[in-house]
Amino acid sequence: MDNTIEYMGADLSRIIEMAWEDRTPFEAIKREFGLNESAVIRLMRQNLKLGSFKLWRERVAGRKTKHLQLRSSEVIRGYCTRQYKHH
């Protein structure tokens, strides 16, 4: 059973952006959009080209900064200071 809500436009773009960001944990996406890690993976699979999806999966697989419980306590923000953020 797939509980994934269909996201469009700005929300979809923001979810994909957050998923690509190395320092944005999956928990932040869940908090903001209600999608757990599995749902984010499904969303990325559905909305990226196959090659892009594979590159993304390689990047995030086991990446400590994508999971709050694995993250070092020294990481105090969810994004790079040089990164443009939408508010």
Secondary structure, DSSP 8 states (H G I E B T S, - for coil): --------HHHHHHHHHHHH-TTS-HHHHHHHH---HHHHHHHHHHHS-HHHHHHHHHHHTT-GGGSGGGS-TT--SSS-TTS----
